[in-house]
């Protein structure tokens, strides 16, 4: 079970990273709750195809548990090693976002004509 292995199988663009972050946060807050891809899509607002790809990758790498109902359902069991990886990933994404926002603010203040 490894979040790093799951992340290596997903695209590294910022949109996917934000979707991964939101999916991980949802499952972290709702441990042991079984959710379908539609539930995750509705609660996160991300594109259904992206959500399904993330959920399947997490299932294949054992980040999430699954049961083969129709439609399939997924749950996070709260494995401590994965919790640590999730926390590290979320902090890294937050730091990158803060850095970009800081650069945009600096640019705007330099380019402002007022």
Biopython code that builds the backbone (N, CA, C, O; Angstrom):
import numpy as np
from Bio.PDB.StructureBuilder import StructureBuilder

atoms = [
    (1, "UNK", "N", (0.845, -1.167, 0.000)),
    (1, "UNK", "CA", (0.000, 0.000, 0.000)),
    (1, "UNK", "C", (0.894, 1.233, 0.000)),
    (1, "UNK", "O", (1.666, 1.458, 0.932)),
    (2, "UNK", "N", (0.774, 2.037, -1.073)),
    (2, "UNK", "CA", (1.641, 3.190, -1.162)),
    (2, "UNK", "C", (1.004, 4.279, -2.011)),
    (2, "UNK", "O", (0.636, 4.057, -3.165)),
    (3, "UNK", "N", (0.886, 5.446, -1.423)),
    (3, "UNK", "CA", (0.372, 6.589, -2.170)),
    (3, "UNK", "C", (1.372, 6.990, -3.243)),
    (3, "UNK", "O", (0.964, 7.378, -4.337)),
    (4, "UNK", "N", (2.662, 6.910, -2.964)),
    (4, "UNK", "CA", (3.687, 7.276, -3.943)),
    (4, "UNK", "C", (3.548, 6.427, -5.205)),
    (4, "UNK", "O", (3.671, 6.944, -6.315)),
    (5, "UNK", "N", (3.295, 5.144, -5.044)),
    (5, "UNK", "CA", (3.120, 4.259, -6.195)),
    (5, "UNK", "C", (1.886, 4.674, -6.990)),
    (5, "UNK", "O", (1.911, 4.671, -8.221)),
    (6, "UNK", "N", (0.821, 5.026, -6.305)),
    (6, "UNK", "CA", (-0.399, 5.469, -6.981)),
    (6, "UNK", "C", (-0.152, 6.765, -7.738)),
    (6, "UNK", "O", (-0.572, 6.904, -8.887)),
    (7, "UNK", "N", (0.524, 7.707, -7.104)),
    (7, "UNK", "CA", (0.783, 8.995, -7.745)),
    (7, "UNK", "C", (1.663, 8.850, -8.979)),
    (7, "UNK", "O", (1.517, 9.610, -9.936)),
    (8, "UNK", "N", (2.577, 7.882, -8.966)),
    (8, "UNK", "CA", (3.452, 7.670, -10.123)),
    (8, "UNK", "C", (2.681, 7.179, -11.333)),
    (8, "UNK", "O", (3.172, 7.284, -12.457)),
    (9, "UNK", "N", (1.488, 6.647, -11.133)),
    (9, "UNK", "CA", (0.658, 6.135, -12.227)),
    (9, "UNK", "C", (-0.324, 7.174, -12.765)),
    (9, "UNK", "O", (-1.023, 6.921, -13.746)),
    (10, "UNK", "N", (-0.374, 8.328, -12.133)),
    (10, "UNK", "CA", (-1.306, 9.374, -12.550)),
    (10, "UNK", "C", (-0.546, 10.523, -13.208)),
    (10, "UNK", "O", (0.633, 10.731, -12.922)),
    (11, "UNK", "N", (-1.222, 11.277, -14.097)),
    (11, "UNK", "CA", (-0.564, 12.442, -14.704)),
    (11, "UNK", "C", (-0.128, 13.441, -13.639)),
    (11, "UNK", "O", (-0.763, 13.551, -12.590)),
    (12, "UNK", "N", (0.945, 14.162, -13.905)),
    (12, "UNK", "CA", (1.496, 15.098, -12.926)),
    (12, "UNK", "C", (1.061, 16.535, -13.166)),
    (12, "UNK", "O", (1.741, 17.465, -12.732)),
    (13, "UNK", "N", (-0.058, 16.733, -13.849)),
    (13, "UNK", "CA", (-0.520, 18.106, -14.077)),
    (13, "UNK", "C", (-1.230, 18.641, -12.842)),
    (13, "UNK", "O", (-1.660, 17.873, -11.981)),
    (14, "UNK", "N", (-1.351, 19.959, -12.759)),
    (14, "UNK", "CA", (-1.919, 20.586, -11.557)),
    (14, "UNK", "C", (-3.389, 20.234, -11.363)),
    (14, "UNK", "O", (-3.849, 20.124, -10.226)),
    (15, "UNK", "N", (-4.134, 20.055, -12.452)),
    (15, "UNK", "CA", (-5.545, 19.688, -12.329)),
    (15, "UNK", "C", (-5.724, 18.323, -11.680)),
    (15, "UNK", "O", (-6.578, 18.147, -10.811)),
    (16, "UNK", "N", (-4.917, 17.365, -12.106)),
    (16, "UNK", "CA", (-4.985, 16.021, -11.515)),
    (16, "UNK", "C", (-4.539, 16.055, -10.066)),
    (16, "UNK", "O", (-5.133, 15.390, -9.217)),
    (17, "UNK", "N", (-3.491, 16.828, -9.771)),
    (17, "UNK", "CA", (-3.020, 16.926, -8.384)),
    (17, "UNK", "C", (-4.103, 17.490, -7.471)),
    (17, "UNK", "O", (-4.277, 17.015, -6.349)),
    (18, "UNK", "N", (-4.830, 18.500, -7.944)),
    (18, "UNK", "CA", (-5.903, 19.081, -7.131)),
    (18, "UNK", "C", (-7.034, 18.070, -6.940)),
    (18, "UNK", "O", (-7.607, 17.968, -5.855)),
    (19, "UNK", "N", (-7.348, 17.325, -7.997)),
    (19, "UNK", "CA", (-8.387, 16.302, -7.888)),
    (19, "UNK", "C", (-7.957, 15.213, -6.908)),
    (19, "UNK", "O", (-8.758, 14.760, -6.091)),
    (20, "UNK", "N", (-6.690, 14.792, -6.990)),
    (20, "UNK", "CA", (-6.163, 13.779, -6.062)),
    (20, "UNK", "C", (-6.247, 14.299, -4.635)),
    (20, "UNK", "O", (-6.684, 13.585, -3.732)),
    (21, "UNK", "N", (-5.830, 15.540, -4.436)),
    (21, "UNK", "CA", (-5.884, 16.133, -3.090)),
    (21, "UNK", "C", (-7.316, 16.117, -2.556)),
    (21, "UNK", "O", (-7.551, 15.721, -1.414)),
    (22, "UNK", "N", (-8.265, 16.544, -3.376)),
    (22, "UNK", "CA", (-9.656, 16.602, -2.924)),
    (22, "UNK", "C", (-10.226, 15.213, -2.639)),
    (22, "UNK", "O", (-10.975, 15.031, -1.679)),
    (23, "UNK", "N", (-9.871, 14.238, -3.472)),
    (23, "UNK", "CA", (-10.332, 12.858, -3.246)),
    (23, "UNK", "C", (-9.734, 12.324, -1.948)),
    (23, "UNK", "O", (-10.438, 11.713, -1.144)),
    (24, "UNK", "N", (-8.450, 12.548, -1.742)),
    (24, "UNK", "CA", (-7.800, 12.072, -0.518)),
    (24, "UNK", "C", (-8.396, 12.729, 0.723)),
    (24, "UNK", "O", (-8.618, 12.069, 1.738)),
    (25, "UNK", "N", (-8.651, 14.028, 0.637)),
    (25, "UNK", "CA", (-9.232, 14.736, 1.786)),
    (25, "UNK", "C", (-10.640, 14.206, 2.080)),
    (25, "UNK", "O", (-11.014, 14.043, 3.241)),
    (26, "UNK", "N", (-11.409, 13.942, 1.039)),
    (26, "UNK", "CA", (-12.757, 13.400, 1.222)),
    (26, "UNK", "C", (-12.705, 12.061, 1.941)),
    (26, "UNK", "O", (-13.418, 11.846, 2.921)),
    (27, "UNK", "N", (-11.855, 11.161, 1.450)),
    (27, "UNK", "CA", (-11.782, 9.842, 2.077)),
    (27, "UNK", "C", (-11.158, 9.904, 3.472)),
    (27, "UNK", "O", (-11.508, 9.096, 4.333)),
    (28, "UNK", "N", (-10.252, 10.834, 3.709)),
    (28, "UNK", "CA", (-9.671, 10.981, 5.047)),
    (28, "UNK", "C", (-10.723, 11.415, 6.057)),
    (28, "UNK", "O", (-10.711, 10.979, 7.208)),
    (29, "UNK", "N", (-11.628, 12.272, 5.620)),
    (29, "UNK", "CA", (-12.681, 12.771, 6.511)),
    (29, "UNK", "C", (-13.818, 11.763, 6.683)),
    (29, "UNK", "O", (-14.595, 11.850, 7.633)),
    (30, "UNK", "N", (-13.907, 10.817, 5.768)),
    (30, "UNK", "CA", (-14.993, 9.834, 5.806)),
    (30, "UNK", "C", (-14.427, 8.416, 5.809)),
    (30, "UNK", "O", (-14.806, 7.576, 4.993)),
    (31, "UNK", "N", (-13.504, 8.168, 6.753)),
    (31, "UNK", "CA", (-12.899, 6.846, 6.844)),
    (31, "UNK", "C", (-13.960, 5.787, 7.084)),
    (31, "UNK", "O", (-14.924, 5.999, 7.820)),
    (32, "UNK", "N", (-13.760, 4.646, 6.449)),
    (32, "UNK", "CA", (-14.631, 3.473, 6.564)),
    (32, "UNK", "C", (-16.017, 3.693, 5.959)),
    (32, "UNK", "O", (-16.894, 2.845, 6.126)),
    (33, "UNK", "N", (-16.236, 4.807, 5.262)),
    (33, "UNK", "CA", (-17.519, 5.057, 4.594)),
    (33, "UNK", "C", (-17.379, 4.644, 3.131)),
    (33, "UNK", "O", (-16.453, 5.081, 2.447)),
    (34, "UNK", "N", (-18.285, 3.812, 2.655)),
    (34, "UNK", "CA", (-18.232, 3.329, 1.278)),
    (34, "UNK", "C", (-18.858, 4.367, 0.356)),
    (34, "UNK", "O", (-20.002, 4.777, 0.551)),
    (35, "UNK", "N", (-18.088, 4.790, -0.660)),
    (35, "UNK", "CA", (-18.534, 5.808, -1.605)),
    (35, "UNK", "C", (-18.369, 5.300, -3.031)),
    (35, "UNK", "O", (-17.397, 4.613, -3.344)),
    (36, "UNK", "N", (-19.324, 5.642, -3.894)),
    (36, "UNK", "CA", (-19.208, 5.315, -5.311)),
    (36, "UNK", "C", (-18.451, 6.445, -6.016)),
    (36, "UNK", "O", (-18.229, 7.508, -5.435)),
    (37, "UNK", "N", (-18.062, 6.209, -7.255)),
    (37, "UNK", "CA", (-17.403, 7.258, -8.044)),
    (37, "UNK", "C", (-18.331, 8.458, -8.195)),
    (37, "UNK", "O", (-17.874, 9.601, -8.180)),
    (38, "UNK", "N", (-19.625, 8.208, -8.341)),
    (38, "UNK", "CA", (-20.597, 9.305, -8.450)),
    (38, "UNK", "C", (-20.645, 10.119, -7.157)),
    (38, "UNK", "O", (-20.736, 11.346, -7.205)),
    (39, "UNK", "N", (-20.586, 9.454, -6.006)),
    (39, "UNK", "CA", (-20.552, 10.164, -4.724)),
    (39, "UNK", "C", (-19.332, 11.080, -4.656)),
    (39, "UNK", "O", (-19.433, 12.238, -4.250)),
    (40, "UNK", "N", (-18.182, 10.547, -5.058)),
    (40, "UNK", "CA", (-16.935, 11.314, -5.005)),
    (40, "UNK", "C", (-17.004, 12.483, -5.984)),
    (40, "UNK", "O", (-16.608, 13.601, -5.652)),
    (41, "UNK", "N", (-17.501, 12.225, -7.179)),
    (41, "UNK", "CA", (-17.651, 13.297, -8.176)),
    (41, "UNK", "C", (-18.548, 14.408, -7.643)),
    (41, "UNK", "O", (-18.211, 15.586, -7.754)),
    (42, "UNK", "N", (-19.662, 14.046, -7.080)),
    (42, "UNK", "CA", (-20.621, 15.026, -6.562)),
    (42, "UNK", "C", (-20.026, 15.838, -5.409)),
    (42, "UNK", "O", (-20.240, 17.047, -5.325)),
    (43, "UNK", "N", (-19.294, 15.185, -4.537)),
    (43, "UNK", "CA", (-18.755, 15.874, -3.345)),
    (43, "UNK", "C", (-17.507, 16.711, -3.635)),
    (43, "UNK", "O", (-17.234, 17.687, -2.936)),
    (44, "UNK", "N", (-16.749, 16.324, -4.672)),
    (44, "UNK", "CA", (-15.533, 17.079, -4.979)),
    (44, "UNK", "C", (-15.717, 18.053, -6.129)),
    (44, "UNK", "O", (-15.013, 19.060, -6.213)),
    (45, "UNK", "N", (-16.670, 17.757, -7.026)),
    (45, "UNK", "CA", (-16.909, 18.619, -8.176)),
    (45, "UNK", "C", (-15.954, 18.386, -9.334)),
    (45, "UNK", "O", (-15.956, 19.155, -10.296)),
    (46, "UNK", "N", (-15.144, 17.350, -9.263)),
    (46, "UNK", "CA", (-14.200, 17.080, -10.348)),
    (46, "UNK", "C", (-14.856, 16.219, -11.430)),
    (46, "UNK", "O", (-15.852, 15.541, -11.181)),
    (47, "UNK", "N", (-14.287, 16.258, -12.616)),
    (47, "UNK", "CA", (-14.803, 15.546, -13.787)),
    (47, "UNK", "C", (-14.919, 14.051, -13.476)),
    (47, "UNK", "O", (-13.993, 13.459, -12.922)),
    (48, "UNK", "N", (-16.057, 13.439, -13.833)),
    (48, "UNK", "CA", (-16.246, 12.012, -13.529)),
    (48, "UNK", "C", (-15.128, 11.108, -14.049)),
    (48, "UNK", "O", (-14.717, 10.189, -13.341)),
    (49, "UNK", "N", (-14.628, 11.337, -15.252)),
    (49, "UNK", "CA", (-13.552, 10.502, -15.794)),
    (49, "UNK", "C", (-12.283, 10.579, -14.967)),
    (49, "UNK", "O", (-11.616, 9.569, -14.742)),
    (50, "UNK", "N", (-11.952, 11.778, -14.514)),
    (50, "UNK", "CA", (-10.766, 11.968, -13.673)),
    (50, "UNK", "C", (-10.942, 11.262, -12.335)),
    (50, "UNK", "O", (-10.029, 10.598, -11.845)),
    (51, "UNK", "N", (-12.124, 11.414, -11.754)),
    (51, "UNK", "CA", (-12.412, 10.772, -10.465)),
    (51, "UNK", "C", (-12.317, 9.260, -10.594)),
    (51, "UNK", "O", (-11.719, 8.606, -9.741)),
    (52, "UNK", "N", (-12.896, 8.696, -11.643)),
    (52, "UNK", "CA", (-12.859, 7.245, -11.823)),
    (52, "UNK", "C", (-11.427, 6.745, -12.008)),
    (52, "UNK", "O", (-11.055, 5.699, -11.475)),
    (53, "UNK", "N", (-10.630, 7.493, -12.762)),
    (53, "UNK", "CA", (-9.237, 7.107, -12.975)),
    (53, "UNK", "C", (-8.470, 7.109, -11.649)),
    (53, "UNK", "O", (-7.695, 6.192, -11.377)),
    (54, "UNK", "N", (-8.684, 8.131, -10.834)),
    (54, "UNK", "CA", (-8.013, 8.224, -9.535)),
    (54, "UNK", "C", (-8.452, 7.083, -8.627)),
    (54, "UNK", "O", (-7.617, 6.442, -7.988)),
    (55, "UNK", "N", (-9.752, 6.826, -8.568)),
    (55, "UNK", "CA", (-10.259, 5.761, -7.702)),
    (55, "UNK", "C", (-9.733, 4.392, -8.126)),
    (55, "UNK", "O", (-9.355, 3.587, -7.275)),
    (56, "UNK", "N", (-9.704, 4.124, -9.417)),
    (56, "UNK", "CA", (-9.186, 2.833, -9.894)),
    (56, "UNK", "C", (-7.695, 2.692, -9.578)),
    (56, "UNK", "O", (-7.240, 1.617, -9.189)),
    (57, "UNK", "N", (-6.947, 3.769, -9.743)),
    (57, "UNK", "CA", (-5.521, 3.735, -9.422)),
    (57, "UNK", "C", (-5.320, 3.494, -7.932)),
    (57, "UNK", "O", (-4.474, 2.691, -7.539)),
    (58, "UNK", "N", (-6.097, 4.187, -7.102)),
    (58, "UNK", "CA", (-5.995, 3.992, -5.654)),
    (58, "UNK", "C", (-6.400, 2.575, -5.254)),
    (58, "UNK", "O", (-5.818, 2.004, -4.332)),
    (59, "UNK", "N", (-7.381, 2.011, -5.929)),
    (59, "UNK", "CA", (-7.790, 0.634, -5.646)),
    (59, "UNK", "C", (-6.675, -0.331, -6.036)),
    (59, "UNK", "O", (-6.336, -1.234, -5.271)),
    (60, "UNK", "N", (-6.105, -0.142, -7.225)),
    (60, "UNK", "CA", (-5.056, -1.042, -7.724)),
    (60, "UNK", "C", (-3.795, -1.000, -6.873)),
    (60, "UNK", "O", (-3.066, -1.989, -6.801)),
    (61, "UNK", "N", (-3.528, 0.131, -6.229)),
    (61, "UNK", "CA", (-2.327, 0.267, -5.395)),
    (61, "UNK", "C", (-2.650, 0.132, -3.905)),
    (61, "UNK", "O", (-1.800, 0.402, -3.056)),
    (62, "UNK", "N", (-3.867, -0.282, -3.592)),
    (62, "UNK", "CA", (-4.308, -0.563, -2.228)),
    (62, "UNK", "C", (-4.335, 0.653, -1.307)),
    (62, "UNK", "O", (-4.265, 0.509, -0.086)),
    (63, "UNK", "N", (-4.435, 1.850, -1.885)),
    (63, "UNK", "CA", (-4.634, 3.037, -1.064)),
    (63, "UNK", "C", (-6.074, 3.022, -0.549)),
    (63, "UNK", "O", (-6.339, 3.398, 0.593)),
    (64, "UNK", "N", (-6.995, 2.585, -1.405)),
    (64, "UNK", "CA", (-8.403, 2.450, -1.028)),
    (64, "UNK", "C", (-8.818, 0.995, -1.117)),
    (64, "UNK", "O", (-8.311, 0.235, -1.942)),
    (65, "UNK", "N", (-9.740, 0.624, -0.262)),
    (65, "UNK", "CA", (-10.363, -0.690, -0.367)),
    (65, "UNK", "C", (-11.539, -0.558, -1.320)),
    (65, "UNK", "O", (-12.076, 0.533, -1.513)),
    (66, "UNK", "N", (-11.934, -1.674, -1.914)),
    (66, "UNK", "CA", (-13.092, -1.619, -2.804)),
    (66, "UNK", "C", (-13.921, -2.878, -2.636)),
    (66, "UNK", "O", (-13.447, -3.923, -2.188)),
    (67, "UNK", "N", (-15.169, -2.730, -3.012)),
    (67, "UNK", "CA", (-16.039, -3.899, -3.081)),
    (67, "UNK", "C", (-16.771, -3.830, -4.414)),
    (67, "UNK", "O", (-17.201, -2.760, -4.846)),
    (68, "UNK", "N", (-16.906, -4.976, -5.056)),
    (68, "UNK", "CA", (-17.380, -5.011, -6.440)),
    (68, "UNK", "C", (-18.892, -4.892, -6.604)),
    (68, "UNK", "O", (-19.477, -5.581, -7.440)),
    (69, "UNK", "N", (-19.520, -4.043, -5.834)),
    (69, "UNK", "CA", (-20.944, -3.823, -6.016)),
    (69, "UNK", "C", (-21.161, -3.155, -7.366)),
    (69, "UNK", "O", (-20.209, -2.797, -8.059)),
    (70, "UNK", "N", (-22.397, -2.998, -7.716)),
    (70, "UNK", "CA", (-22.734, -2.251, -8.934)),
    (70, "UNK", "C", (-23.447, -0.993, -8.549)),
    (70, "UNK", "O", (-24.595, -1.096, -8.118)),
    (71, "UNK", "N", (-22.892, 0.175, -8.658)),
    (71, "UNK", "CA", (-21.528, 0.464, -9.087)),
    (71, "UNK", "C", (-20.516, 0.153, -7.978)),
    (71, "UNK", "O", (-20.885, 0.037, -6.809)),
    (72, "UNK", "N", (-19.242, 0.021, -8.353)),
    (72, "UNK", "CA", (-18.209, -0.273, -7.347)),
    (72, "UNK", "C", (-18.161, 0.803, -6.265)),
    (72, "UNK", "O", (-18.432, 1.975, -6.523)),
    (73, "UNK", "N", (-17.813, 0.387, -5.059)),
    (73, "UNK", "CA", (-17.695, 1.320, -3.937)),
    (73, "UNK", "C", (-16.282, 1.265, -3.385)),
    (73, "UNK", "O", (-15.605, 0.239, -3.451)),
    (74, "UNK", "N", (-15.853, 2.400, -2.836)),
    (74, "UNK", "CA", (-14.485, 2.539, -2.334)),
    (74, "UNK", "C", (-14.529, 3.093, -0.916)),
    (74, "UNK", "O", (-15.439, 3.838, -0.552)),
    (75, "UNK", "N", (-13.523, 2.713, -0.117)),
    (75, "UNK", "CA", (-13.418, 3.227, 1.255)),
    (75, "UNK", "C", (-11.947, 3.302, 1.643)),
    (75, "UNK", "O", (-11.106, 2.570, 1.121)),
    (76, "UNK", "N", (-11.664, 4.206, 2.572)),
    (76, "UNK", "CA", (-10.313, 4.339, 3.124)),
    (76, "UNK", "C", (-10.343, 3.785, 4.533)),
    (76, "UNK", "O", (-11.171, 4.183, 5.352)),
    (77, "UNK", "N", (-9.427, 2.859, 4.811)),
    (77, "UNK", "CA", (-9.433, 2.194, 6.113)),
    (77, "UNK", "C", (-8.604, 2.908, 7.161)),
    (77, "UNK", "O", (-8.636, 2.533, 8.333)),
    (78, "UNK", "N", (-7.860, 3.932, 6.761)),
    (78, "UNK", "CA", (-7.092, 4.701, 7.741)),
    (78, "UNK", "C", (-5.742, 4.111, 8.073)),
    (78, "UNK", "O", (-5.238, 4.313, 9.178)),
    (79, "UNK", "N", (-5.135, 3.377, 7.132)),
    (79, "UNK", "CA", (-3.797, 2.833, 7.333)),
    (79, "UNK", "C", (-2.835, 3.965, 7.689)),
    (79, "UNK", "O", (-2.747, 4.951, 6.957)),
    (80, "UNK", "N", (-2.126, 3.839, 8.786)),
    (80, "UNK", "CA", (-1.300, 4.931, 9.314)),
    (80, "UNK", "C", (-0.194, 5.350, 8.339)),
    (80, "UNK", "O", (0.110, 6.538, 8.236)),
    (81, "UNK", "N", (0.403, 4.408, 7.631)),
    (81, "UNK", "CA", (1.451, 4.765, 6.665)),
    (81, "UNK", "C", (0.881, 5.624, 5.542)),
    (81, "UNK", "O", (1.521, 6.582, 5.109)),
    (82, "UNK", "N", (-0.303, 5.291, 5.075)),
    (82, "UNK", "CA", (-0.937, 6.073, 4.008)),
    (82, "UNK", "C", (-1.385, 7.426, 4.547)),
    (82, "UNK", "O", (-1.328, 8.423, 3.827)),
    (83, "UNK", "N", (-1.827, 7.478, 5.792)),
    (83, "UNK", "CA", (-2.220, 8.758, 6.399)),
    (83, "UNK", "C", (-1.034, 9.716, 6.405)),
    (83, "UNK", "O", (-1.193, 10.899, 6.103)),
    (84, "UNK", "N", (0.140, 9.225, 6.742)),
    (84, "UNK", "CA", (1.347, 10.053, 6.746)),
    (84, "UNK", "C", (1.667, 10.522, 5.331)),
    (84, "UNK", "O", (2.011, 11.687, 5.129)),
    (85, "UNK", "N", (1.556, 9.628, 4.353)),
    (85, "UNK", "CA", (1.811, 10.005, 2.960)),
    (85, "UNK", "C", (0.795, 11.049, 2.476)),
    (85, "UNK", "O", (1.159, 11.986, 1.765)),
    (86, "UNK", "N", (-0.456, 10.889, 2.856)),
    (86, "UNK", "CA", (-1.495, 11.845, 2.464)),
    (86, "UNK", "C", (-1.178, 13.216, 3.043)),
    (86, "UNK", "O", (-1.270, 14.225, 2.344)),
    (87, "UNK", "N", (-0.810, 13.254, 4.304)),
    (87, "UNK", "CA", (-0.481, 14.526, 4.947)),
    (87, "UNK", "C", (0.683, 15.203, 4.241)),
    (87, "UNK", "O", (0.647, 16.411, 4.006)),
    (88, "UNK", "N", (1.697, 14.453, 3.907)),
    (88, "UNK", "CA", (2.863, 15.000, 3.211)),
    (88, "UNK", "C", (2.481, 15.519, 1.826)),
    (88, "UNK", "O", (2.923, 16.595, 1.422)),
    (89, "UNK", "N", (1.667, 14.765, 1.103)),
    (89, "UNK", "CA", (1.227, 15.171, -0.230)),
    (89, "UNK", "C", (0.413, 16.459, -0.163)),
    (89, "UNK", "O", (0.640, 17.375, -0.954)),
    (90, "UNK", "N", (-0.523, 16.537, 0.764)),
    (90, "UNK", "CA", (-1.379, 17.725, 0.898)),
    (90, "UNK", "C", (-0.539, 18.948, 1.262)),
    (90, "UNK", "O", (-0.767, 20.031, 0.723)),
    (91, "UNK", "N", (0.416, 18.794, 2.155)),
    (91, "UNK", "CA", (1.302, 19.916, 2.509)),
    (91, "UNK", "C", (2.118, 20.375, 1.312)),
    (91, "UNK", "O", (2.293, 21.575, 1.104)),
    (92, "UNK", "N", (2.617, 19.433, 0.525)),
    (92, "UNK", "CA", (3.405, 19.780, -0.659)),
    (92, "UNK", "C", (2.557, 20.547, -1.673)),
    (92, "UNK", "O", (3.018, 21.544, -2.229)),
    (93, "UNK", "N", (1.347, 20.107, -1.915)),
    (93, "UNK", "CA", (0.444, 20.788, -2.853)),
    (93, "UNK", "C", (0.112, 22.175, -2.322)),
    (93, "UNK", "O", (0.104, 23.141, -3.085)),
    (94, "UNK", "N", (-0.159, 22.287, -1.037)),
    (94, "UNK", "CA", (-0.497, 23.582, -0.431)),
    (94, "UNK", "C", (0.693, 24.550, -0.542)),
    (94, "UNK", "O", (0.501, 25.726, -0.851)),
    (95, "UNK", "N", (1.899, 24.073, -0.298)),
    (95, "UNK", "CA", (3.088, 24.921, -0.393)),
    (95, "UNK", "C", (3.297, 25.402, -1.818)),
    (95, "UNK", "O", (3.634, 26.566, -2.038)),
    (96, "UNK", "N", (3.101, 24.525, -2.780)),
    (96, "UNK", "CA", (3.248, 24.914, -4.191)),
    (96, "UNK", "C", (2.205, 25.956, -4.574)),
    (96, "UNK", "O", (2.516, 26.929, -5.261)),
    (97, "UNK", "N", (0.981, 25.753, -4.135)),
    (97, "UNK", "CA", (-0.097, 26.701, -4.434)),
    (97, "UNK", "C", (0.191, 28.066, -3.802)),
    (97, "UNK", "O", (0.003, 29.102, -4.440)),
    (98, "UNK", "N", (0.648, 28.061, -2.548)),
    (98, "UNK", "CA", (0.991, 29.316, -1.867)),
    (98, "UNK", "C", (2.142, 30.034, -2.576)),
    (98, "UNK", "O", (2.138, 31.260, -2.688)),
    (99, "UNK", "N", (3.118, 29.273, -3.050)),
    (99, "UNK", "CA", (4.259, 29.851, -3.759)),
    (99, "UNK", "C", (3.791, 30.532, -5.053)),
    (99, "UNK", "O", (4.194, 31.658, -5.346)),
    (100, "UNK", "N", (2.950, 29.852, -5.816)),
    (100, "UNK", "CA", (2.439, 30.419, -7.066)),
    (100, "UNK", "C", (1.611, 31.664, -6.778)),
    (100, "UNK", "O", (1.758, 32.670, -7.472)),
    (101, "UNK", "N", (0.743, 31.618, -5.771)),
    (101, "UNK", "CA", (-0.071, 32.782, -5.432)),
    (101, "UNK", "C", (0.806, 33.953, -4.988)),
    (101, "UNK", "O", (0.507, 35.106, -5.299)),
    (102, "UNK", "N", (1.881, 33.660, -4.266)),
    (102, "UNK", "CA", (2.804, 34.707, -3.853)),
    (102, "UNK", "C", (3.482, 35.352, -5.047)),
    (102, "UNK", "O", (3.638, 36.573, -5.095)),
    (103, "UNK", "N", (3.885, 34.538, -6.009)),
    (103, "UNK", "CA", (4.512, 35.077, -7.220)),
    (103, "UNK", "C", (3.534, 35.926, -8.029)),
    (103, "UNK", "O", (3.915, 36.968, -8.560)),
    (104, "UNK", "N", (2.288, 35.495, -8.126)),
    (104, "UNK", "CA", (1.281, 36.267, -8.841)),
    (104, "UNK", "C", (1.059, 37.604, -8.142)),
    (104, "UNK", "O", (0.947, 38.636, -8.803)),
    (105, "UNK", "N", (0.996, 37.597, -6.831)),
    (105, "UNK", "CA", (0.799, 38.838, -6.077)),
    (105, "UNK", "C", (1.976, 39.792, -6.294)),
    (105, "UNK", "O", (1.773, 40.994, -6.465)),
    (106, "UNK", "N", (3.201, 39.267, -6.286)),
    (106, "UNK", "CA", (4.379, 40.098, -6.531)),
    (106, "UNK", "C", (4.332, 40.701, -7.934)),
    (106, "UNK", "O", (4.620, 41.883, -8.117)),
    (107, "UNK", "N", (3.971, 39.887, -8.916)),
    (107, "UNK", "CA", (3.879, 40.361, -10.288)),
    (107, "UNK", "C", (2.851, 41.482, -10.404)),
    (107, "UNK", "O", (3.107, 42.514, -11.025)),
    (108, "UNK", "N", (1.696, 41.268, -9.805)),
    (108, "UNK", "CA", (0.642, 42.290, -9.874)),
    (108, "UNK", "C", (1.072, 43.585, -9.203)),
    (108, "UNK", "O", (0.778, 44.673, -9.698)),
    (109, "UNK", "N", (1.764, 43.470, -8.087)),
    (109, "UNK", "CA", (2.182, 44.697, -7.395)),
    (109, "UNK", "C", (3.251, 45.451, -8.196)),
    (109, "UNK", "O", (3.302, 46.680, -8.146)),
    (110, "UNK", "N", (4.097, 44.735, -8.926)),
    (110, "UNK", "CA", (5.118, 45.391, -9.764)),
    (110, "UNK", "C", (4.506, 46.009, -11.021)),
    (110, "UNK", "O", (4.968, 47.048, -11.494)),
    (111, "UNK", "N", (3.476, 45.373, -11.553)),
    (111, "UNK", "CA", (2.890, 45.822, -12.809)),
    (111, "UNK", "C", (1.737, 46.807, -12.611)),
    (111, "UNK", "O", (1.213, 47.364, -13.576)),
    (112, "UNK", "N", (1.356, 47.011, -11.382)),
    (112, "UNK", "CA", (0.226, 47.908, -11.104)),
    (112, "UNK", "C", (0.573, 49.341, -11.469)),
    (112, "UNK", "O", (1.661, 49.828, -11.162)),
    (113, "UNK", "N", (-0.352, 50.000, -12.120)),
    (113, "UNK", "CA", (-0.126, 51.397, -12.516)),
    (113, "UNK", "C", (-0.678, 52.364, -11.478)),
    (113, "UNK", "O", (-0.573, 53.579, -11.647)),
    (114, "UNK", "N", (-1.250, 51.853, -10.432)),
    (114, "UNK", "CA", (-1.845, 52.720, -9.409)),
    (114, "UNK", "C", (-0.916, 52.921, -8.263)),
    (114, "UNK", "O", (-1.255, 53.624, -7.311)),
]
sb = StructureBuilder()
sb.init_structure("model")
sb.init_model(0)
sb.init_chain("A")
sb.init_seg("    ")
for serial, (resi, resn, name, xyz) in enumerate(atoms, 1):
    if name == "N":
        sb.init_residue(resn, " ", resi, " ")
    sb.init_atom(name, np.array(xyz, "f"), 0.0, 1.0, " ", f" {name:<3s}", serial, name[0])
structure = sb.get_structure()
